[in-house]
Amino acid sequence: MSDEKKEVFTPAKDLTYSQAVAELEKILRLMQSDECDIDRLAALTRRATELIAECRSRLVATDEELRAILDQQH
């Protein structure tokens, strides 16, 4: 059996956009520090990728919604 502990994260879709960005910034600072444990690197990279995808999705959806609103004004 593996002694590796799985990190438990709140699903990205359950975070606000600001919470997701804050978590991404925290992960980035950790990865850039000397404190980043190589055993956590893959999990942190997976999490960062998940958060980036969720943020990108929300930005695209918001952009589309704003364009639709502005199009109605013209």
PQR file with spaces between the fields and no chain letter, atoms N, CA, C, O and H, PARSE charges and radii, in Angstrom:
ATOM       1  N    MET     1       0.824   -1.184    0.000 -0.4000 1.5000
ATOM       2  CA   MET     1       0.000    0.000    0.000 -0.0000 2.0000
ATOM       3  C    MET     1       0.866    1.244    0.000  0.5500 1.7000
ATOM       4  O    MET     1       1.986    1.240    0.510 -0.5500 1.4000
ATOM       5  N    SER     2       0.340    2.290   -0.569 -0.4000 1.5000
ATOM       6  CA   SER     2       1.069    3.548   -0.656 -0.0000 2.0000
ATOM       7  C    SER     2       0.804    4.398    0.574  0.5500 1.7000
ATOM       8  O    SER     2      -0.317    4.448    1.079 -0.5500 1.4000
ATOM       9  H    SER     2      -0.570    2.293   -0.983  0.4000 1.0000
ATOM      10  N    ASP     3       1.850    5.068    1.050 -0.4000 1.5000
ATOM      11  CA   ASP     3       1.700    5.983    2.173 -0.0000 2.0000
ATOM      12  C    ASP     3       1.330    7.385    1.689  0.5500 1.7000
ATOM      13  O    ASP     3       1.131    8.300    2.487 -0.5500 1.4000
ATOM      14  H    ASP     3       2.761    5.028    0.640  0.4000 1.0000
ATOM      15  N    GLU     4       1.242    7.533    0.365 -0.4000 1.5000
ATOM      16  CA   GLU     4       0.937    8.835   -0.213 -0.0000 2.0000
ATOM      17  C    GLU     4      -0.454    9.282    0.207  0.5500 1.7000
ATOM      18  O    GLU     4      -1.426    8.539    0.068 -0.5500 1.4000
ATOM      19  H    GLU     4       1.404    6.789   -0.284  0.4000 1.0000
ATOM      20  N    LYS     5      -0.537   10.496    0.719 -0.4000 1.5000
ATOM      21  CA   LYS     5      -1.824   11.058    1.118 -0.0000 2.0000
ATOM      22  C    LYS     5      -2.388   11.845   -0.045  0.5500 1.7000
ATOM      23  O    LYS     5      -1.701   12.670   -0.648 -0.5500 1.4000
ATOM      24  H    LYS     5       0.253   11.099    0.832  0.4000 1.0000
ATOM      25  N    LYS     6      -3.636   11.582   -0.351 -0.4000 1.5000
ATOM      26  CA   LYS     6      -4.309   12.334   -1.406 -0.0000 2.0000
ATOM      27  C    LYS     6      -4.758   13.671   -0.833  0.5500 1.7000
ATOM      28  O    LYS     6      -5.340   13.733    0.250 -0.5500 1.4000
ATOM      29  H    LYS     6      -4.194   10.912    0.139  0.4000 1.0000
ATOM      30  N    GLU     7      -4.482   14.733   -1.571 -0.4000 1.5000
ATOM      31  CA   GLU     7      -4.938   16.045   -1.133 -0.0000 2.0000
ATOM      32  C    GLU     7      -6.400   16.176   -1.506  0.5500 1.7000
ATOM      33  O    GLU     7      -6.816   15.778   -2.594 -0.5500 1.4000
ATOM      34  H    GLU     7      -4.010   14.683   -2.451  0.4000 1.0000
ATOM      35  N    VAL     8      -7.168   16.734   -0.601 -0.4000 1.5000
ATOM      36  CA   VAL     8      -8.591   16.931   -0.841 -0.0000 2.0000
ATOM      37  C    VAL     8      -8.822   18.413   -1.093  0.5500 1.7000
ATOM      38  O    VAL     8      -8.531   19.258   -0.246 -0.5500 1.4000
ATOM      39  H    VAL     8      -6.830   17.058    0.283  0.4000 1.0000
ATOM      40  N    PHE     9      -9.346   18.710   -2.267 -0.4000 1.5000
ATOM      41  CA   PHE     9      -9.613   20.089   -2.660 -0.0000 2.0000
ATOM      42  C    PHE     9     -11.108   20.271   -2.860  0.5500 1.7000
ATOM      43  O    PHE     9     -11.810   19.332   -3.236 -0.5500 1.4000
ATOM      44  H    PHE     9      -9.582   18.024   -2.956  0.4000 1.0000
ATOM      45  N    THR    10     -11.588   21.469   -2.611 -0.4000 1.5000
ATOM      46  CA   THR    10     -12.961   21.814   -2.949 -0.0000 2.0000
ATOM      47  C    THR    10     -13.058   21.803   -4.469  0.5500 1.7000
ATOM      48  O    THR    10     -12.183   22.351   -5.139 -0.5500 1.4000
ATOM      49  H    THR    10     -11.017   22.231   -2.306  0.4000 1.0000
ATOM      50  N    PRO    11     -14.101   21.192   -5.031 -0.5600 1.5000
ATOM      51  CA   PRO    11     -14.222   21.205   -6.494  0.2800 2.0000
ATOM      52  C    PRO    11     -14.158   22.639   -7.034  0.5500 1.7000
ATOM      53  O    PRO    11     -14.763   23.551   -6.471 -0.5500 1.4000
ATOM      54  N    ALA    12     -13.431   22.822   -8.111 -0.4000 1.5000
ATOM      55  CA   ALA    12     -13.230   24.160   -8.673 -0.0000 2.0000
ATOM      56  C    ALA    12     -14.557   24.834   -8.992  0.5500 1.7000
ATOM      57  O    ALA    12     -14.694   26.046   -8.827 -0.5500 1.4000
ATOM      58  H    ALA    12     -12.939   22.081   -8.569  0.4000 1.0000
ATOM      59  N    LYS    13     -15.524   24.065   -9.443 -0.4000 1.5000
ATOM      60  CA   LYS    13     -16.820   24.646   -9.811 -0.0000 2.0000
ATOM      61  C    LYS    13     -17.575   25.186   -8.601  0.5500 1.7000
ATOM      62  O    LYS    13     -18.503   25.978   -8.759 -0.5500 1.4000
ATOM      63  H    LYS    13     -15.413   23.080   -9.577  0.4000 1.0000
ATOM      64  N    ASP    14     -17.189   24.769   -7.393 -0.4000 1.5000
ATOM      65  CA   ASP    14     -17.843   25.233   -6.166 -0.0000 2.0000
ATOM      66  C    ASP    14     -17.181   26.476   -5.577  0.5500 1.7000
ATOM      67  O    ASP    14     -17.667   27.034   -4.594 -0.5500 1.4000
ATOM      68  H    ASP    14     -16.435   24.125   -7.265  0.4000 1.0000
ATOM      69  N    LEU    15     -16.079   26.907   -6.174 -0.4000 1.5000
ATOM      70  CA   LEU    15     -15.378   28.108   -5.706 -0.0000 2.0000
ATOM      71  C    LEU    15     -15.874   29.326   -6.475  0.5500 1.7000
ATOM      72  O    LEU    15     -16.330   29.208   -7.612 -0.5500 1.4000
ATOM      73  H    LEU    15     -15.684   26.453   -6.973  0.4000 1.0000
ATOM      74  N    THR    16     -15.783   30.490   -5.849 -0.4000 1.5000
ATOM      75  CA   THR    16     -16.021   31.711   -6.604 -0.0000 2.0000
ATOM      76  C    THR    16     -14.809   31.933   -7.503  0.5500 1.7000
ATOM      77  O    THR    16     -13.763   31.311   -7.316 -0.5500 1.4000
ATOM      78  H    THR    16     -15.413   30.586   -4.925  0.4000 1.0000
ATOM      79  N    TYR    17     -14.958   32.815   -8.467 -0.4000 1.5000
ATOM      80  CA   TYR    17     -13.834   33.134   -9.342 -0.0000 2.0000
ATOM      81  C    TYR    17     -12.670   33.678   -8.508  0.5500 1.7000
ATOM      82  O    TYR    17     -11.517   33.300   -8.720 -0.5500 1.4000
ATOM      83  H    TYR    17     -15.807   33.320   -8.618  0.4000 1.0000
ATOM      84  N    SER    18     -12.979   34.560   -7.568 -0.4000 1.5000
ATOM      85  CA   SER    18     -11.928   35.150   -6.723 -0.0000 2.0000
ATOM      86  C    SER    18     -11.227   34.104   -5.870  0.5500 1.7000
ATOM      87  O    SER    18     -10.011   34.167   -5.688 -0.5500 1.4000
ATOM      88  H    SER    18     -13.915   34.867   -7.396  0.4000 1.0000
ATOM      89  N    GLN    19     -11.974   33.149   -5.349 -0.4000 1.5000
ATOM      90  CA   GLN    19     -11.377   32.076   -4.558 -0.0000 2.0000
ATOM      91  C    GLN    19     -10.451   31.219   -5.423  0.5500 1.7000
ATOM      92  O    GLN    19      -9.369   30.830   -4.984 -0.5500 1.4000
ATOM      93  H    GLN    19     -12.962   33.098   -5.497  0.4000 1.0000
ATOM      94  N    ALA    20     -10.880   30.927   -6.650 -0.4000 1.5000
ATOM      95  CA   ALA    20     -10.071   30.110   -7.554 -0.0000 2.0000
ATOM      96  C    ALA    20      -8.765   30.824   -7.896  0.5500 1.7000
ATOM      97  O    ALA    20      -7.698   30.211   -7.901 -0.5500 1.4000
ATOM      98  H    ALA    20     -11.759   31.243   -7.007  0.4000 1.0000
ATOM      99  N    VAL    21      -8.855   32.123   -8.182 -0.4000 1.5000
ATOM     100  CA   VAL    21      -7.650   32.898   -8.502 -0.0000 2.0000
ATOM     101  C    VAL    21      -6.724   32.957   -7.291  0.5500 1.7000
ATOM     102  O    VAL    21      -5.509   32.819   -7.431 -0.5500 1.4000
ATOM     103  H    VAL    21      -9.722   32.621   -8.178  0.4000 1.0000
ATOM     104  N    ALA    22      -7.292   33.161   -6.104 -0.4000 1.5000
ATOM     105  CA   ALA    22      -6.474   33.214   -4.885 -0.0000 2.0000
ATOM     106  C    ALA    22      -5.763   31.879   -4.655  0.5500 1.7000
ATOM     107  O    ALA    22      -4.598   31.852   -4.258 -0.5500 1.4000
ATOM     108  H    ALA    22      -8.279   33.274   -5.990  0.4000 1.0000
ATOM     109  N    GLU    23      -6.463   30.784   -4.902 -0.4000 1.5000
ATOM     110  CA   GLU    23      -5.833   29.469   -4.728 -0.0000 2.0000
ATOM     111  C    GLU    23      -4.731   29.262   -5.761  0.5500 1.7000
ATOM     112  O    GLU    23      -3.680   28.706   -5.446 -0.5500 1.4000
ATOM     113  H    GLU    23      -7.410   30.806   -5.224  0.4000 1.0000
ATOM     114  N    LEU    24      -4.967   29.707   -6.989 -0.4000 1.5000
ATOM     115  CA   LEU    24      -3.922   29.621   -8.021 -0.0000 2.0000
ATOM     116  C    LEU    24      -2.683   30.409   -7.608  0.5500 1.7000
ATOM     117  O    LEU    24      -1.559   29.935   -7.773 -0.5500 1.4000
ATOM     118  H    LEU    24      -5.822   30.159   -7.245  0.4000 1.0000
ATOM     119  N    GLU    25      -2.886   31.596   -7.079 -0.4000 1.5000
ATOM     120  CA   GLU    25      -1.755   32.414   -6.635 -0.0000 2.0000
ATOM     121  C    GLU    25      -1.001   31.727   -5.502  0.5500 1.7000
ATOM     122  O    GLU    25       0.228   31.767   -5.456 -0.5500 1.4000
ATOM     123  H    GLU    25      -3.799   31.980   -6.945  0.4000 1.0000
ATOM     124  N    LYS    26      -1.729   31.105   -4.599 -0.4000 1.5000
ATOM     125  CA   LYS    26      -1.106   30.381   -3.484 -0.0000 2.0000
ATOM     126  C    LYS    26      -0.282   29.203   -4.007  0.5500 1.7000
ATOM     127  O    LYS    26       0.837   28.970   -3.550 -0.5500 1.4000
ATOM     128  H    LYS    26      -2.728   31.072   -4.636  0.4000 1.0000
ATOM     129  N    ILE    27      -0.840   28.465   -4.964 -0.4000 1.5000
ATOM     130  CA   ILE    27      -0.121   27.331   -5.546 -0.0000 2.0000
ATOM     131  C    ILE    27       1.144   27.821   -6.248  0.5500 1.7000
ATOM     132  O    ILE    27       2.208   27.217   -6.112 -0.5500 1.4000
ATOM     133  H    ILE    27      -1.749   28.654   -5.335  0.4000 1.0000
ATOM     134  N    LEU    28       1.028   28.897   -6.985 -0.4000 1.5000
ATOM     135  CA   LEU    28       2.188   29.446   -7.695 -0.0000 2.0000
ATOM     136  C    LEU    28       3.293   29.849   -6.727  0.5500 1.7000
ATOM     137  O    LEU    28       4.463   29.531   -6.943 -0.5500 1.4000
ATOM     138  H    LEU    28       0.164   29.388   -7.096  0.4000 1.0000
ATOM     139  N    ARG    29       2.916   30.561   -5.644 -0.4000 1.5000
ATOM     140  CA   ARG    29       3.917   30.948   -4.651 -0.0000 2.0000
ATOM     141  C    ARG    29       4.590   29.721   -4.035  0.5500 1.7000
ATOM     142  O    ARG    29       5.804   29.708   -3.830 -0.5500 1.4000
ATOM     143  H    ARG    29       1.966   30.820   -5.468  0.4000 1.0000
ATOM     144  N    LEU    30       3.791   28.690   -3.742 -0.4000 1.5000
ATOM     145  CA   LEU    30       4.343   27.468   -3.159 -0.0000 2.0000
ATOM     146  C    LEU    30       5.299   26.786   -4.133  0.5500 1.7000
ATOM     147  O    LEU    30       6.371   26.327   -3.738 -0.5500 1.4000
ATOM     148  H    LEU    30       2.805   28.701   -3.908  0.4000 1.0000
ATOM     149  N    MET    31       4.910   26.719   -5.408 -0.4000 1.5000
ATOM     150  CA   MET    31       5.752   26.056   -6.404 -0.0000 2.0000
ATOM     151  C    MET    31       7.058   26.813   -6.637  0.5500 1.7000
ATOM     152  O    MET    31       8.077   26.212   -6.977 -0.5500 1.4000
ATOM     153  H    MET    31       4.039   27.091   -5.729  0.4000 1.0000
ATOM     154  N    GLN    32       7.024   28.120   -6.455 -0.4000 1.5000
ATOM     155  CA   GLN    32       8.225   28.928   -6.655 -0.0000 2.0000
ATOM     156  C    GLN    32       9.123   28.960   -5.427  0.5500 1.7000
ATOM     157  O    GLN    32      10.263   29.420   -5.494 -0.5500 1.4000
ATOM     158  H    GLN    32       6.197   28.608   -6.178  0.4000 1.0000
ATOM     159  N    SER    33       8.611   28.474   -4.318 -0.4000 1.5000
ATOM     160  CA   SER    33       9.387   28.515   -3.079 -0.0000 2.0000
ATOM     161  C    SER    33      10.232   27.253   -2.925  0.5500 1.7000
ATOM     162  O    SER    33      10.068   26.275   -3.654 -0.5500 1.4000
ATOM     163  H    SER    33       7.685   28.100   -4.264  0.4000 1.0000
ATOM     164  N    ASP    34      11.123   27.307   -1.970 -0.4000 1.5000
ATOM     165  CA   ASP    34      11.939   26.141   -1.645 -0.0000 2.0000
ATOM     166  C    ASP    34      11.155   25.129   -0.823  0.5500 1.7000
ATOM     167  O    ASP    34      11.644   24.030   -0.559 -0.5500 1.4000
ATOM     168  H    ASP    34      11.256   28.102   -1.377  0.4000 1.0000
ATOM     169  N    GLU    35       9.943   25.489   -0.417 -0.4000 1.5000
ATOM     170  CA   GLU    35       9.126   24.628    0.424 -0.0000 2.0000
ATOM     171  C    GLU    35       8.272   23.642   -0.371  0.5500 1.7000
ATOM     172  O    GLU    35       7.593   22.803    0.222 -0.5500 1.4000
ATOM     173  H    GLU    35       9.545   26.382   -0.631  0.4000 1.0000
ATOM     174  N    CYS    36       8.293   23.727   -1.678 -0.4000 1.5000
ATOM     175  CA   CYS    36       7.470   22.840   -2.498 -0.0000 2.0000
ATOM     176  C    CYS    36       8.053   21.429   -2.479  0.5500 1.7000
ATOM     177  O    CYS    36       9.147   21.171   -2.982 -0.5500 1.4000
ATOM     178  H    CYS    36       8.844   24.408   -2.160  0.4000 1.0000
ATOM     179  N    ASP    37       7.299   20.555   -1.895 -0.4000 1.5000
ATOM     180  CA   ASP    37       7.688   19.143   -1.800 -0.0000 2.0000
ATOM     181  C    ASP    37       7.488   18.485   -3.166  0.5500 1.7000
ATOM     182  O    ASP    37       6.405   18.566   -3.745 -0.5500 1.4000
ATOM     183  H    ASP    37       6.411   20.764   -1.486  0.4000 1.0000
ATOM     184  N    ILE    38       8.511   17.850   -3.666 -0.4000 1.5000
ATOM     185  CA   ILE    38       8.448   17.216   -4.986 -0.0000 2.0000
ATOM     186  C    ILE    38       7.327   16.180   -5.054  0.5500 1.7000
ATOM     187  O    ILE    38       6.787   15.914   -6.128 -0.5500 1.4000
ATOM     188  H    ILE    38       9.391   17.784   -3.195  0.4000 1.0000
ATOM     189  N    ASP    39       6.981   15.602   -3.914 -0.4000 1.5000
ATOM     190  CA   ASP    39       5.917   14.606   -3.878 -0.0000 2.0000
ATOM     191  C    ASP    39       4.536   15.237   -4.081  0.5500 1.7000
ATOM     192  O    ASP    39       3.587   14.542   -4.443 -0.5500 1.4000
ATOM     193  H    ASP    39       7.419   15.818   -3.041  0.4000 1.0000
ATOM     194  N    ARG    40       4.420   16.532   -3.854 -0.4000 1.5000
ATOM     195  CA   ARG    40       3.151   17.242   -4.046 -0.0000 2.0000
ATOM     196  C    ARG    40       3.073   17.942   -5.396  0.5500 1.7000
ATOM     197  O    ARG    40       2.010   18.433   -5.777 -0.5500 1.4000
ATOM     198  H    ARG    40       5.192   17.097   -3.561  0.4000 1.0000
ATOM     199  N    LEU    41       4.168   17.993   -6.112 -0.4000 1.5000
ATOM     200  CA   LEU    41       4.220   18.765   -7.349 -0.0000 2.0000
ATOM     201  C    LEU    41       3.172   18.334   -8.371  0.5500 1.7000
ATOM     202  O    LEU    41       2.510   19.185   -8.965 -0.5500 1.4000
ATOM     203  H    LEU    41       5.031   17.594   -5.803  0.4000 1.0000
ATOM     204  N    ALA    42       3.012   17.046   -8.583 -0.4000 1.5000
ATOM     205  CA   ALA    42       2.026   16.572   -9.562 -0.0000 2.0000
ATOM     206  C    ALA    42       0.611   16.951   -9.146  0.5500 1.7000
ATOM     207  O    ALA    42      -0.180   17.403   -9.974 -0.5500 1.4000
ATOM     208  H    ALA    42       3.550   16.354   -8.100  0.4000 1.0000
ATOM     209  N    ALA    43       0.287   16.767   -7.864 -0.4000 1.5000
ATOM     210  CA   ALA    43      -1.052   17.105   -7.377 -0.0000 2.0000
ATOM     211  C    ALA    43      -1.320   18.605   -7.503  0.5500 1.7000
ATOM     212  O    ALA    43      -2.413   19.015   -7.892 -0.5500 1.4000
ATOM     213  H    ALA    43       0.930   16.400   -7.192  0.4000 1.0000
ATOM     214  N    LEU    44      -0.327   19.410   -7.175 -0.4000 1.5000
ATOM     215  CA   LEU    44      -0.491   20.854   -7.292 -0.0000 2.0000
ATOM     216  C    LEU    44      -0.639   21.290   -8.746  0.5500 1.7000
ATOM     217  O    LEU    44      -1.421   22.192   -9.048 -0.5500 1.4000
ATOM     218  H    LEU    44       0.561   19.077   -6.859  0.4000 1.0000
ATOM     219  N    THR    45       0.102   20.658   -9.638 -0.4000 1.5000
ATOM     220  CA   THR    45      -0.007   20.973  -11.061 -0.0000 2.0000
ATOM     221  C    THR    45      -1.383   20.591  -11.595  0.5500 1.7000
ATOM     222  O    THR    45      -1.983   21.340  -12.366 -0.5500 1.4000
ATOM     223  H    THR    45       0.737   19.926   -9.392  0.4000 1.0000
ATOM     224  N    ARG    46      -1.882   19.427  -11.188 -0.4000 1.5000
ATOM     225  CA   ARG    46      -3.236   19.004  -11.594 -0.0000 2.0000
ATOM     226  C    ARG    46      -4.279   20.004  -11.090  0.5500 1.7000
ATOM     227  O    ARG    46      -5.190   20.388  -11.824 -0.5500 1.4000
ATOM     228  H    ARG    46      -1.395   18.818  -10.562  0.4000 1.0000
ATOM     229  N    ARG    47      -4.137   20.416   -9.843 -0.4000 1.5000
ATOM     230  CA   ARG    47      -5.091   21.354   -9.255 -0.0000 2.0000
ATOM     231  C    ARG    47      -5.030   22.695   -9.969  0.5500 1.7000
ATOM     232  O    ARG    47      -6.070   23.278  -10.276 -0.5500 1.4000
ATOM     233  H    ARG    47      -3.398   20.104   -9.246  0.4000 1.0000
ATOM     234  N    ALA    48      -3.846   23.187  -10.233 -0.4000 1.5000
ATOM     235  CA   ALA    48      -3.700   24.463  -10.936 -0.0000 2.0000
ATOM     236  C    ALA    48      -4.348   24.384  -12.314  0.5500 1.7000
ATOM     237  O    ALA    48      -5.010   25.329  -12.743 -0.5500 1.4000
ATOM     238  H    ALA    48      -3.001   22.714   -9.984  0.4000 1.0000
ATOM     239  N    THR    49      -4.163   23.276  -13.002 -0.4000 1.5000
ATOM     240  CA   THR    49      -4.758   23.092  -14.328 -0.0000 2.0000
ATOM     241  C    THR    49      -6.283   23.105  -14.242  0.5500 1.7000
ATOM     242  O    THR    49      -6.952   23.704  -15.083 -0.5500 1.4000
ATOM     243  H    THR    49      -3.625   22.508  -12.654  0.4000 1.0000
ATOM     244  N    GLU    50      -6.823   22.447  -13.228 -0.4000 1.5000
ATOM     245  CA   GLU    50      -8.276   22.423  -13.011 -0.0000 2.0000
ATOM     246  C    GLU    50      -8.805   23.841  -12.734  0.5500 1.7000
ATOM     247  O    GLU    50      -9.829   24.245  -13.284 -0.5500 1.4000
ATOM     248  H    GLU    50      -6.279   21.961  -12.544  0.4000 1.0000
ATOM     249  N    LEU    51      -8.106   24.578  -11.888 -0.4000 1.5000
ATOM     250  CA   LEU    51      -8.530   25.936  -11.559 -0.0000 2.0000
ATOM     251  C    LEU    51      -8.443   26.858  -12.773  0.5500 1.7000
ATOM     252  O    LEU    51      -9.335   27.677  -12.994 -0.5500 1.4000
ATOM     253  H    LEU    51      -7.274   24.249  -11.441  0.4000 1.0000
ATOM     254  N    ILE    52      -7.386   26.731  -13.552 -0.4000 1.5000
ATOM     255  CA   ILE    52      -7.236   27.549  -14.769 -0.0000 2.0000
ATOM     256  C    ILE    52      -8.368   27.264  -15.741  0.5500 1.7000
ATOM     257  O    ILE    52      -8.933   28.192  -16.321 -0.5500 1.4000
ATOM     258  H    ILE    52      -6.661   26.066  -13.373  0.4000 1.0000
ATOM     259  N    ALA    53      -8.706   26.000  -15.927 -0.4000 1.5000
ATOM     260  CA   ALA    53      -9.791   25.638  -16.848 -0.0000 2.0000
ATOM     261  C    ALA    53     -11.126   26.228  -16.380  0.5500 1.7000
ATOM     262  O    ALA    53     -11.902   26.737  -17.188 -0.5500 1.4000
ATOM     263  H    ALA    53      -8.247   25.247  -15.456  0.4000 1.0000
ATOM     264  N    GLU    54     -11.384   26.158  -15.090 -0.4000 1.5000
ATOM     265  CA   GLU    54     -12.632   26.705  -14.543 -0.0000 2.0000
ATOM     266  C    GLU    54     -12.675   28.227  -14.698  0.5500 1.7000
ATOM     267  O    GLU    54     -13.701   28.783  -15.088 -0.5500 1.4000
ATOM     268  H    GLU    54     -10.753   25.744  -14.433  0.4000 1.0000
ATOM     269  N    CYS    55     -11.575   28.893  -14.395 -0.4000 1.5000
ATOM     270  CA   CYS    55     -11.522   30.348  -14.549 -0.0000 2.0000
ATOM     271  C    CYS    55     -11.710   30.747  -16.012  0.5500 1.7000
ATOM     272  O    CYS    55     -12.453   31.681  -16.315 -0.5500 1.4000
ATOM     273  H    CYS    55     -10.741   28.442  -14.078  0.4000 1.0000
ATOM     274  N    ARG    56     -11.045   30.047  -16.902 -0.4000 1.5000
ATOM     275  CA   ARG    56     -11.168   30.344  -18.331 -0.0000 2.0000
ATOM     276  C    ARG    56     -12.617   30.169  -18.795  0.5500 1.7000
ATOM     277  O    ARG    56     -13.140   30.990  -19.548 -0.5500 1.4000
ATOM     278  H    ARG    56     -10.442   29.289  -16.656  0.4000 1.0000
ATOM     279  N    SER    57     -13.249   29.105  -18.343 -0.4000 1.5000
ATOM     280  CA   SER    57     -14.643   28.843  -18.705 -0.0000 2.0000
ATOM     281  C    SER    57     -15.560   29.969  -18.235  0.5500 1.7000
ATOM     282  O    SER    57     -16.449   30.407  -18.964 -0.5500 1.4000
ATOM     283  H    SER    57     -12.825   28.438  -17.732  0.4000 1.0000
ATOM     284  N    ARG    58     -15.332   30.423  -17.020 -0.4000 1.5000
ATOM     285  CA   ARG    58     -16.167   31.519  -16.491 -0.0000 2.0000
ATOM     286  C    ARG    58     -15.908   32.823  -17.220  0.5500 1.7000
ATOM     287  O    ARG    58     -16.840   33.590  -17.460 -0.5500 1.4000
ATOM     288  H    ARG    58     -14.610   30.067  -16.427  0.4000 1.0000
ATOM     289  N    LEU    59     -14.664   33.089  -17.574 -0.4000 1.5000
ATOM     290  CA   LEU    59     -14.351   34.305  -18.320 -0.0000 2.0000
ATOM     291  C    LEU    59     -15.016   34.301  -19.690  0.5500 1.7000
ATOM     292  O    LEU    59     -15.558   35.316  -20.125 -0.5500 1.4000
ATOM     293  H    LEU    59     -13.906   32.466  -17.379  0.4000 1.0000
ATOM     294  N    VAL    60     -14.973   33.163  -20.366 -0.4000 1.5000
ATOM     295  CA   VAL    60     -15.605   33.042  -21.683 -0.0000 2.0000
ATOM     296  C    VAL    60     -17.117   33.228  -21.553  0.5500 1.7000
ATOM     297  O    VAL    60     -17.724   33.947  -22.347 -0.5500 1.4000
ATOM     298  H    VAL    60     -14.532   32.337  -20.012  0.4000 1.0000
ATOM     299  N    ALA    61     -17.726   32.584  -20.558 -0.4000 1.5000
ATOM     300  CA   ALA    61     -19.174   32.702  -20.366 -0.0000 2.0000
ATOM     301  C    ALA    61     -19.561   34.149  -20.055  0.5500 1.7000
ATOM     302  O    ALA    61     -20.563   34.647  -20.567 -0.5500 1.4000
ATOM     303  H    ALA    61     -17.233   32.000  -19.913  0.4000 1.0000
ATOM     304  N    THR    62     -18.776   34.818  -19.225 -0.4000 1.5000
ATOM     305  CA   THR    62     -19.065   36.213  -18.893 -0.0000 2.0000
ATOM     306  C    THR    62     -18.899   37.108  -20.106  0.5500 1.7000
ATOM     307  O    THR    62     -19.711   38.005  -20.329 -0.5500 1.4000
ATOM     308  H    THR    62     -17.962   34.413  -18.808  0.4000 1.0000
ATOM     309  N    ASP    63     -17.857   36.875  -20.892 -0.4000 1.5000
ATOM     310  CA   ASP    63     -17.632   37.641  -22.116 -0.0000 2.0000
ATOM     311  C    ASP    63     -18.815   37.493  -23.066  0.5500 1.7000
ATOM     312  O    ASP    63     -19.289   38.477  -23.633 -0.5500 1.4000
ATOM     313  H    ASP    63     -17.197   36.145  -20.711  0.4000 1.0000
ATOM     314  N    GLU    64     -19.287   36.264  -23.237 -0.4000 1.5000
ATOM     315  CA   GLU    64     -20.424   36.019  -24.129 -0.0000 2.0000
ATOM     316  C    GLU    64     -21.681   36.710  -23.613  0.5500 1.7000
ATOM     317  O    GLU    64     -22.448   37.277  -24.391 -0.5500 1.4000
ATOM     318  H    GLU    64     -18.902   35.464  -22.777  0.4000 1.0000
ATOM     319  N    GLU    65     -21.891   36.659  -22.293 -0.4000 1.5000
ATOM     320  CA   GLU    65     -23.064   37.304  -21.709 -0.0000 2.0000
ATOM     321  C    GLU    65     -23.002   38.822  -21.887  0.5500 1.7000
ATOM     322  O    GLU    65     -24.002   39.452  -22.229 -0.5500 1.4000
ATOM     323  H    GLU    65     -21.268   36.198  -21.661  0.4000 1.0000
ATOM     324  N    LEU    66     -21.837   39.399  -21.656 -0.4000 1.5000
ATOM     325  CA   LEU    66     -21.681   40.843  -21.824 -0.0000 2.0000
ATOM     326  C    LEU    66     -21.873   41.263  -23.271  0.5500 1.7000
ATOM     327  O    LEU    66     -22.505   42.281  -23.549 -0.5500 1.4000
ATOM     328  H    LEU    66     -21.024   38.887  -21.379  0.4000 1.0000
ATOM     329  N    ARG    67     -21.333   40.485  -24.182 -0.4000 1.5000
ATOM     330  CA   ARG    67     -21.529   40.795  -25.610 -0.0000 2.0000
ATOM     331  C    ARG    67     -23.006   40.752  -25.983  0.5500 1.7000
ATOM     332  O    ARG    67     -23.480   41.603  -26.735 -0.5500 1.4000
ATOM     333  H    ARG    67     -20.819   39.657  -23.956  0.4000 1.0000
ATOM     334  N    ALA    68     -23.736   39.771  -25.465 -0.4000 1.5000
ATOM     335  CA   ALA    68     -25.176   39.658  -25.748 -0.0000 2.0000
ATOM     336  C    ALA    68     -25.922   40.867  -25.183  0.5500 1.7000
ATOM     337  O    ALA    68     -26.820   41.402  -25.833 -0.5500 1.4000
ATOM     338  H    ALA    68     -23.351   39.079  -24.854  0.4000 1.0000
ATOM     339  N    ILE    69     -25.556   41.295  -23.985 -0.4000 1.5000
ATOM     340  CA   ILE    69     -26.187   42.464  -23.378 -0.0000 2.0000
ATOM     341  C    ILE    69     -25.909   43.714  -24.205  0.5500 1.7000
ATOM     342  O    ILE    69     -26.810   44.503  -24.487 -0.5500 1.4000
ATOM     343  H    ILE    69     -24.826   40.861  -23.457  0.4000 1.0000
ATOM     344  N    LEU    70     -24.655   43.878  -24.586 -0.4000 1.5000
ATOM     345  CA   LEU    70     -24.281   45.065  -25.365 -0.0000 2.0000
ATOM     346  C    LEU    70     -24.906   45.043  -26.752  0.5500 1.7000
ATOM     347  O    LEU    70     -25.264   46.094  -27.284 -0.5500 1.4000
ATOM     348  H    LEU    70     -23.922   43.237  -24.358  0.4000 1.0000
ATOM     349  N    ASP    71     -25.040   43.866  -27.343 -0.4000 1.5000
ATOM     350  CA   ASP    71     -25.670   43.741  -28.660 -0.0000 2.0000
ATOM     351  C    ASP    71     -27.138   44.163  -28.608  0.5500 1.7000
ATOM     352  O    ASP    71     -27.671   44.701  -29.578 -0.5500 1.4000
ATOM     353  H    ASP    71     -24.749   43.013  -26.911  0.4000 1.0000
ATOM     354  N    GLN    72     -27.781   43.916  -27.476 -0.4000 1.5000
ATOM     355  CA   GLN    72     -29.192   44.292  -27.314 -0.0000 2.0000
ATOM     356  C    GLN    72     -29.354   45.809  -27.253  0.5500 1.7000
ATOM     357  O    GLN    72     -30.416   46.346  -27.569 -0.5500 1.4000
ATOM     358  H    GLN    72     -27.348   43.479  -26.687  0.4000 1.0000
ATOM     359  N    GLN    73     -28.289   46.486  -26.842 -0.4000 1.5000
ATOM     360  CA   GLN    73     -28.330   47.948  -26.705 -0.0000 2.0000
ATOM     361  C    GLN    73     -28.240   48.659  -28.060  0.5500 1.7000
ATOM     362  O    GLN    73     -28.593   49.834  -28.173 -0.5500 1.4000
ATOM     363  H    GLN    73     -27.427   46.050  -26.585  0.4000 1.0000
ATOM     364  N    HIS    74     -27.776   47.956  -29.068 -0.4000 1.5000
ATOM     365  CA   HIS    74     -27.581   48.592  -30.383 -0.0000 2.0000
ATOM     366  C    HIS    74     -28.695   48.290  -31.303  0.5500 1.7000
ATOM     367  O    HIS    74     -28.692   48.744  -32.447 -0.5500 1.4000
ATOM     368  H    HIS    74     -27.490   47.002  -28.976  0.4000 1.0000
